[in-house]
Amino acid sequence: MEELVFTEREYVRSLGYILTHYLPLMDRLDIPQDLRGKRGVIFGNLEKLYDFHSHYFLPELEACPREPAMMARCFLRHSESFGLYALYSKNKPQSDALILHHRHDIFKKKQQELGDMMDLSSYLLRPIQRISKYSLLLQDMLALAAVYVAEIQAAADLIRFQMRHGNDLLTMDAIQDCDVNLKEQGQLIRQDEFTVFFRKKKCVRRVFLFEDLILFSKTKKTDIGNDVYIYKQSFKTNDIGMTHNSAMSALCFEIWFRRRKSEDTYTLRASSVEVKKAWTTDLERILWDQAAHSREMRMQERVFMGMDRKPFMDIQPSDAAICDRAVSCVVTGRSKELHIQHTTYN
């Protein structure tokens, strides 16, 4: 617990050091042309991270009793702010490209002026290293805890999710030729490579599971060795069903479609039992949530249309009720009367 507080102070100090000494360089008149207007690309959301840690997270940790559960609650209270790390991770490759690949002298000169052993790129790696450190420290707390284990586990899960989510955001940017707006498909839950069987075809696909969409893509290497994912097809999750097991293999599960033929079933073979279990668990949760939402929407529609209530059943027959009524009127310009018969039923 003491290590968490001590290293947090050092981390906040290093973030402040970057903002004090390196960030102002972006406002200089002699800044290289290809760095102009690139403040956000180089530093990402570092200022927001510093504000969060210096004004909120560190003071709470320092005031917190040195108990694992109490410290875990500090993480859980700021779960939304830890989402800053996924965005920072997503931006980091662009930052590296500007700093490392172009080798700008302006940053090197500043390092020499400060007499610093570390360069700017090393300092900018600190948030990536820090969130990994949180994960390790929380695992240590979990091993020591005798009570409130669930809260510590929830904090550890929160940090692990943000670490994975940063990679997921990077991978989403690498999906090409996709005609679906992925920002409208809910949160990206997970992504893995599967061997996919469909009818008599077999292929390897990178599959992405969003809250509202499952997407199939083909991995392709670029000229510089990076992976990109060529979009192949996708299906809305509210159109599919799932079978946990397949006769083909213990590593397989099936995805099928409502209102389609049984042969239109996709069998996905995972690389391990753990991967299969993770996918089937998440898919099952998504499908149950959608089923519950659809049922609720149908009930609301029935209530709105009066199909699920009988509001007039307590009205009793009465001799005073008007059951039949004839209305006579003369239409101007015509010689005969128009009779309108209204009938009311009890």
SVG drawing of the C-alpha trace seen along z (x, -y; Angstrom):
<svg xmlns="http://www.w3.org/2000/svg" viewBox="-86 -33 109 67">
<polyline fill="none" stroke="black" stroke-width="0.4" points="0.0,0.0 2.8,-2.4 4.4,-1.6 1.3,-2.6 1.2,-6.0 5.0,-6.6 5.1,-5.7 2.0,-7.8 3.8,-10.9 6.7,-10.1 4.4,-9.6 2.6,-12.9 6.0,-14.7 7.1,-13.2 3.9,-14.3 4.3,-17.8 8.0,-17.8 6.9,-17.0 4.3,-19.8 6.6,-22.3 9.7,-21.8 8.6,-20.2 5.0,-21.3 5.9,-25.0 8.3,-24.2 5.2,-23.8 4.5,-27.5 8.0,-28.6 8.3,-30.6 11.2,-28.4 9.3,-25.1 9.8,-22.9 7.1,-23.2 5.9,-19.6 5.4,-20.0 3.2,-23.1 -0.3,-22.4 0.7,-18.9 0.6,-19.6 -2.3,-17.1 -0.6,-14.5 2.7,-14.5 1.3,-14.9 -2.1,-13.3 -4.4,-13.9 -1.4,-14.2 -2.7,-17.5 -6.0,-15.8 -4.1,-12.8 -2.0,-15.2 -5.1,-17.1 -6.8,-13.9 -3.9,-12.5 -2.6,-15.6 -5.9,-17.1 -8.0,-14.0 -6.4,-10.6 -3.2,-11.3 -4.8,-13.4 -7.4,-10.6 -4.7,-7.9 -2.7,-10.0 -5.8,-10.6 -6.9,-7.0 -6.3,-4.4 -3.6,-2.0 -6.1,0.9 -6.4,2.7 -10.2,2.4 -10.1,-1.4 -7.5,-1.9 -9.4,0.2 -12.4,-2.1 -10.3,-5.0 -9.9,-3.3 -13.6,-2.4 -14.7,-6.0 -12.8,-7.2 -13.5,-4.5 -14.5,-7.0 -11.3,-9.0 -9.2,-5.9 -10.7,-5.8 -8.2,-8.5 -5.5,-5.8 -7.2,-3.9 -7.3,-7.2 -3.6,-7.9 -2.6,-4.5 -4.5,-4.9 -2.7,-8.1 0.8,-6.9 1.9,-5.5 1.2,-8.8 3.2,-10.6 6.1,-8.1 6.1,-8.7 6.6,-12.4 9.2,-12.2 11.2,-9.1 11.0,-8.8 11.7,-12.5 14.3,-13.0 13.6,-16.7 16.6,-18.6 14.3,-20.9 13.5,-18.1 17.1,-16.9 18.4,-20.3 16.0,-20.7 17.1,-17.4 20.7,-18.6 19.8,-21.9 18.1,-20.2 21.0,-17.7 18.5,-14.9 19.4,-11.3 15.9,-10.5 14.5,-11.9 11.0,-13.1 9.9,-9.8 10.9,-8.0 8.9,-10.4 5.8,-10.0 6.0,-6.3 5.3,-6.8 1.4,-6.6 1.7,-3.3 4.0,-2.0 1.9,-3.4 -1.3,-1.6 0.6,1.7 2.1,1.0 -1.5,0.4 -2.4,3.9 0.6,5.5 0.0,3.6 -3.7,4.5 -2.8,8.1 -0.5,7.9 -3.2,6.4 -5.6,9.2 -3.1,11.8 -2.9,10.1 -6.6,9.3 -8.7,11.3 -11.9,9.3 -13.5,7.1 -11.9,9.2 -14.7,8.4 -13.9,4.7 -10.2,5.2 -11.0,7.7 -13.3,5.1 -10.5,2.5 -8.1,4.9 -10.6,5.8 -11.1,2.0 -7.4,1.5 -7.1,4.6 -10.0,3.5 -8.5,0.1 -5.2,1.7 -7.0,4.0 -9.3,1.2 -6.4,-0.9 -5.2,1.9 -8.8,2.4 -9.0,-1.2 -5.8,-0.9 -7.0,2.2 -10.3,0.6 -8.4,-2.1 -6.7,0.7 -10.1,2.1 -10.2,1.1 -12.9,1.1 -15.6,1.1 -19.0,-0.4 -20.3,-0.2 -20.0,-3.1 -18.2,-1.2 -18.7,-4.2 -22.4,-3.4 -22.1,0.3 -21.5,0.0 -18.4,0.9 -15.9,3.2 -16.0,6.2 -13.2,8.4 -11.4,9.5 -9.6,12.7 -8.6,14.8 -10.8,17.9 -10.9,20.6 -14.4,20.1 -16.4,22.8 -19.4,21.9 -21.1,24.5 -18.2,26.2 -15.8,23.2 -13.0,22.8 -11.0,19.6 -9.1,17.7 -10.7,14.5 -10.1,11.8 -13.4,11.4 -14.6,8.4 -17.4,8.5 -19.2,5.2 -22.3,4.8 -24.4,4.4 -22.3,6.1 -20.1,9.0 -17.6,8.3 -15.4,10.7 -12.2,9.4 -9.1,10.8 -5.6,10.0 -3.2,8.5 0.4,7.3 1.4,3.9 4.7,2.9 6.1,1.8 5.0,4.9 1.9,3.7 -1.3,5.7 -4.5,4.2 -7.9,5.9 -9.8,6.1 -13.6,6.0 -15.4,9.0 -18.9,9.0 -20.8,8.2 -24.1,9.1 -26.1,7.2 -26.1,9.1 -29.9,8.8 -30.2,11.0 -28.1,13.9 -28.3,16.8 -25.6,18.9 -24.9,22.6 -22.2,23.0 -20.9,26.3 -20.4,28.0 -20.0,31.6 -16.9,30.5 -14.6,29.8 -14.6,28.8 -13.0,25.5 -16.0,24.6 -19.2,22.7 -21.9,21.8 -23.6,18.6 -26.9,18.9 -29.5,16.6 -33.2,16.2 -35.4,16.6 -32.7,18.3 -31.9,21.9 -30.0,24.1 -27.1,24.4 -26.5,20.7 -24.6,21.4 -21.1,20.2 -18.9,22.4 -16.0,20.6 -13.0,22.6 -11.0,20.8 -7.3,21.1 -8.0,22.3 -10.7,23.3 -10.2,20.0 -10.8,17.9 -13.9,19.9 -15.3,19.5 -14.7,15.8 -16.5,15.3 -19.5,17.5 -19.8,15.8 -19.9,12.4 -22.2,13.4 -24.6,15.0 -24.7,11.8 -25.3,9.6 -28.1,11.9 -29.8,12.0 -29.6,8.3 -31.1,7.7 -33.8,10.2 -34.7,8.5 -34.7,5.1 -36.9,6.3 -39.4,7.8 -39.5,4.5 -40.1,2.6 -42.9,4.9 -44.6,4.4 -44.3,0.7 -45.8,0.8 -48.7,2.9 -49.4,0.5 -49.2,-2.5 -51.7,-0.9 -54.0,0.2 -53.5,3.9 -52.2,4.8 -54.8,3.0 -58.6,3.1 -59.4,-0.5 -63.2,-0.4 -64.1,3.0 -65.6,1.4 -68.2,-0.6 -71.6,1.1 -74.6,1.1 -77.1,-1.7 -80.6,-2.5 -79.4,-6.1 -76.9,-4.9 -77.5,-6.1 -77.4,-3.0 -78.9,-4.2 -79.0,-7.6 -80.2,-9.0 -79.2,-12.4 -81.0,-14.1 -79.7,-17.0 -80.5,-18.8 -77.7,-19.3 -77.9,-22.7 -78.7,-22.5 -80.1,-19.1 -83.8,-18.1 -83.5,-15.0 -82.2,-14.5 -78.9,-12.7 -79.4,-10.4 -76.4,-9.5 -76.9,-6.5 -74.7,-6.2 -74.8,-3.0 -73.1,-2.7 -72.5,0.8 -72.5,1.6"/>
</svg>
